[in-house]
Amino acid sequence: MANQAEDTLRMLETRVRQLILHDKALRDEIESLKSQLADREQQVSRIATERDDIAQHYSTLKVARMLELSDTDTRNARQRLNRLIREVDKCIALLKG
């Protein structure tokens, strides 16, 4: 009977040790996953910052493009207006002459 109790005690000790080892492995895995999560969060933050920078740069380029177009439009409008004024001046000169 004592032999059976000793065998049961040894089996219990073995299982407790296995549980302790398994617990340690799980804790190590949790720490590893926490580290990976922190790395991913930093990566997401960096990418979000880059996205914001790119969006701001795009907005600036869009405004610059609109200004460029409006400068061209203004130049064309002035040239057309100058041509019209010259035509009107010619017509006035013809009417006087």
Residue frames relative to the residue before (quaternion, step in Angstrom):
aa qw qx qy qz dx dy dz
M 1.0000 0.0000 0.0000 0.0000 0.00 0.00 0.00
A 0.6472 0.5106 -0.3174 0.4687 3.56 0.98 -0.83
N 0.6182 0.5554 -0.3312 0.4468 3.55 1.09 -0.74
Q 0.6521 0.5052 -0.3024 0.4776 3.56 1.01 -0.85
A 0.6389 0.5185 -0.3217 0.4686 3.61 1.01 -0.78
E 0.6470 0.5100 -0.3166 0.4702 3.58 1.03 -0.81
D 0.6390 0.5173 -0.3207 0.4703 3.59 1.01 -0.81
T 0.6511 0.5059 -0.3089 0.4741 3.55 0.97 -0.85
L 0.6448 0.5196 -0.3110 0.4664 3.58 1.00 -0.85
R 0.6577 0.4999 -0.3079 0.4720 3.61 0.95 -0.86
M 0.6406 0.5144 -0.3199 0.4719 3.58 1.00 -0.81
L 0.6369 0.5212 -0.3126 0.4743 3.56 1.02 -0.83
E 0.6473 0.5116 -0.3140 0.4698 3.59 0.95 -0.88
T 0.6449 0.5255 -0.3118 0.4590 3.58 0.97 -0.88
R 0.6828 0.4786 -0.2870 0.4716 3.56 0.90 -0.89
V 0.6209 0.5237 -0.3417 0.4726 3.59 1.04 -0.71
R 0.6461 0.5061 -0.3181 0.4745 3.60 0.98 -0.85
Q 0.6361 0.5201 -0.3279 0.4663 3.59 0.99 -0.83
L 0.6527 0.5086 -0.3087 0.4690 3.57 0.99 -0.85
I 0.6365 0.5187 -0.3267 0.4681 3.58 1.01 -0.80
L 0.6585 0.4998 -0.3036 0.4737 3.60 0.96 -0.87
H 0.6476 0.5107 -0.3093 0.4734 3.55 1.01 -0.87
D 0.6298 0.5314 -0.3213 0.4666 3.58 1.02 -0.83
K 0.6535 0.5073 -0.3094 0.4690 3.59 0.95 -0.89
A 0.6445 0.5194 -0.3181 0.4622 3.59 0.98 -0.86
L 0.6643 0.4970 -0.3028 0.4690 3.57 0.97 -0.85
R 0.6395 0.5137 -0.3281 0.4685 3.60 1.00 -0.77
D 0.6351 0.5185 -0.3234 0.4724 3.60 1.03 -0.79
E 0.6500 0.5129 -0.3107 0.4668 3.56 0.99 -0.86
I 0.6279 0.5323 -0.3276 0.4638 3.59 1.02 -0.82
E 0.6556 0.5041 -0.3121 0.4676 3.59 0.92 -0.88
S 0.6392 0.5222 -0.3162 0.4677 3.57 1.00 -0.84
L 0.6727 0.4899 -0.2913 0.4718 3.58 0.93 -0.89
K 0.6213 0.5276 -0.3415 0.4680 3.59 1.05 -0.71
S 0.6427 0.5197 -0.3111 0.4692 3.56 1.02 -0.83
Q 0.6518 0.5044 -0.3070 0.4759 3.57 0.97 -0.86
L 0.6376 0.5275 -0.3210 0.4606 3.57 1.01 -0.82
A 0.6481 0.5067 -0.3180 0.4713 3.60 0.94 -0.84
D 0.6380 0.5186 -0.3252 0.4672 3.60 0.99 -0.81
R 0.6671 0.4973 -0.3014 0.4657 3.58 0.92 -0.89
E 0.6373 0.5206 -0.3348 0.4589 3.59 0.99 -0.77
Q 0.6372 0.5043 -0.3275 0.4821 3.60 1.02 -0.75
Q 0.6428 0.5216 -0.3179 0.4622 3.56 0.99 -0.82
V 0.6487 0.5063 -0.3135 0.4740 3.59 0.95 -0.86
S 0.6456 0.5172 -0.3161 0.4646 3.58 0.97 -0.84
R 0.6567 0.5055 -0.3084 0.4669 3.59 0.93 -0.89
I 0.6665 0.4957 -0.2999 0.4691 3.59 0.92 -0.89
A 0.6319 0.5215 -0.3332 0.4665 3.60 1.00 -0.75
T 0.6403 0.5139 -0.3198 0.4729 3.59 1.00 -0.80
E 0.6440 0.5118 -0.3129 0.4748 3.57 0.98 -0.86
R 0.6409 0.5262 -0.3208 0.4577 3.57 0.98 -0.85
D 0.6529 0.5058 -0.3095 0.4712 3.58 0.96 -0.84
D 0.6406 0.5185 -0.3190 0.4679 3.58 1.00 -0.82
I 0.6645 0.4967 -0.2997 0.4711 3.56 0.94 -0.90
A 0.6382 0.5184 -0.3307 0.4632 3.60 0.97 -0.80
Q 0.6520 0.4986 -0.3154 0.4763 3.58 0.97 -0.81
H 0.6448 0.5126 -0.3178 0.4695 3.59 0.97 -0.84
Y 0.6359 0.5256 -0.3192 0.4663 3.59 0.99 -0.83
S 0.6497 0.5150 -0.3143 0.4624 3.56 0.94 -0.89
T 0.6464 0.5128 -0.3142 0.4695 3.58 0.98 -0.85
L 0.6593 0.5030 -0.3075 0.4666 3.58 0.94 -0.85
K 0.6287 0.5403 -0.3287 0.4524 3.56 1.04 -0.78
V 0.6571 0.4917 -0.3033 0.4842 3.57 0.97 -0.89
A 0.6421 0.5201 -0.3248 0.4602 3.59 0.95 -0.84
R 0.6446 0.5135 -0.3156 0.4703 3.57 0.99 -0.82
M 0.6449 0.5044 -0.3267 0.4722 3.61 0.96 -0.78
L 0.6489 0.5004 -0.3209 0.4749 3.60 0.98 -0.80
E 0.6250 0.5355 -0.3333 0.4599 3.57 1.00 -0.79
L 0.6673 0.4878 -0.2981 0.4773 3.57 0.93 -0.89
S 0.6737 0.4882 -0.3141 0.4573 3.58 0.90 -0.83
D 0.6018 0.5363 -0.3609 0.4690 3.62 1.11 -0.59
T 0.6523 0.4981 -0.3061 0.4824 3.58 0.97 -0.85
D 0.6517 0.5075 -0.3095 0.4711 3.57 0.94 -0.88
T 0.6467 0.5141 -0.3172 0.4657 3.59 0.96 -0.84
R 0.6481 0.5161 -0.3124 0.4647 3.57 0.93 -0.88
N 0.6631 0.4968 -0.2972 0.4745 3.59 0.92 -0.90
A 0.6533 0.5112 -0.3151 0.4610 3.57 0.96 -0.85
R 0.6475 0.5101 -0.3225 0.4655 3.61 0.98 -0.78
Q 0.6449 0.5172 -0.3196 0.4631 3.57 0.96 -0.85
R 0.6596 0.4989 -0.3032 0.4734 3.58 0.94 -0.86
L 0.6527 0.5098 -0.3105 0.4665 3.55 0.96 -0.88
N 0.6396 0.5163 -0.3229 0.4691 3.62 1.00 -0.80
R 0.6367 0.5137 -0.3305 0.4707 3.61 1.01 -0.76
L 0.6542 0.5101 -0.3132 0.4622 3.56 0.96 -0.87
I 0.6415 0.5164 -0.3244 0.4654 3.60 0.98 -0.83
R 0.6450 0.5107 -0.3263 0.4656 3.61 0.97 -0.81
E 0.6425 0.5128 -0.3236 0.4686 3.60 0.99 -0.79
V 0.6470 0.5032 -0.3200 0.4752 3.57 0.96 -0.85
D 0.6376 0.5249 -0.3234 0.4619 3.61 0.98 -0.84
K 0.6404 0.5151 -0.3198 0.4715 3.61 1.00 -0.82
C 0.6524 0.5095 -0.3153 0.4640 3.56 0.97 -0.89
I 0.6451 0.5030 -0.3244 0.4750 3.61 0.95 -0.83
A 0.6503 0.5131 -0.3198 0.4600 3.58 0.95 -0.83
L 0.6506 0.5063 -0.3142 0.4708 3.60 0.99 -0.78
L 0.6579 0.5110 -0.3124 0.4565 3.57 1.00 -0.81
K 0.6656 0.4873 -0.2970 0.4809 3.59 1.06 -0.71
G 0.7228 0.4822 -0.2441 0.4307 3.55 1.02 -0.79
